[in-house]
Amino acid sequence: MPPAVGVRTASPAILLAIVASVPAFADSGSAAPAAPVPAWEERYSPEVRARIADLDKFIKAGDYKSVGELTAQPKSLEEALAVLDWGKVHMQSGGGVDITLIYARTLWNAGSAAQQMASMRITAGLIVSYGILQILADAPKCADQTAPSHRFDTVLTGPLGHQLLANFAHLPRDSSAQYSRDRLAATAIAMERNLAPLRDNDNWLCRGGTQEFADFFKKHPDFDSKDNPAPSKPSATGVGRDVEVPTDPTFVPGFVSRDVWEPKQIAARAQFPTFMNNMLDKLAAAPAVAPPSGK
């Protein structure tokens, strides 16, 4: 099934170059004139634009391994800045949850390069907070509710939750602070509301549930059979083994009609202030632990 988006570490040399070049993250530029190349891409070389085009292809194909390699290990400062621009522009244009989480992770990597760039890690926490709200707001659109539930749990229990959200949760509550948790949480809520009209049905969010598994095994009844065992590894629990089910590129998740999901989205959105406060309080109260290396 489509993998979750984790946290990786980029080259220190590239990230330190970012430190010397930008105060936070790349500006998306002015309004785009009518042109074959979007305005924000025009500042980059043809080689870097080709790499960004590859990123779009990887996303479309669900090749998140290649997405992770390209975004976490840019070949140059120019490419690193282009990846940041790509994430910001696509998120602000109504990109799916996968785009949001990739952008958050890229900001975190850049902000971890040096102490003077720590504000980028706060921005990463803001973006992943928006991503959590995006999951909750758009989950009612999914016909298989186990899919967004899995995505939600993976974000909270994986590196994004243990690092980005935990860092965000420990910000001061004082509204007069330069980086106030409460003001930034309100910003995340406003972002979700303002970007919602731009978001379409989210294939990534609505994949990875029980329906996709059932569809796969119906098509491949001999998968992991006695005569054809699938590659596996011992389970982290010590009981049994973990088998990775391949992604089926032909699988299309189901979506419900607007009259079904819209009232549920409105009801979920009304709970966002309370939800954000409770979630961040729990993260702030939890003892620091090493982030899991998996999902």
Buried (B, 14 or more C-beta within 10 A) or exposed (E): BBBBBBBBEBBEEBBBBBBEEBEBBBBBBEEBEEEEEBBBBEBBEEEBBEBBEBBEEBBEEBBBEBBBEBBBBBEBBBBBBBBBBBBBBBBBEBBBBBBBBBBBBBBBBBBBBBEEBBBBBBBBBBBBBBBBBBBBBBBBBBBBBBBBBBBBEBBBBBBBBBBBBBBBBEBEBEEEEEBBBBBBBBBBBEBBEEBBEEBEBBBBBBBBBEBBBEBBEEEBEEBBEEEEEEEEEEEEEEEEEEEEBEBBEEBEBEBBEEEEBEEBBEEBBEEBEEBBBEBBEEBBEEEEEEBEEEB
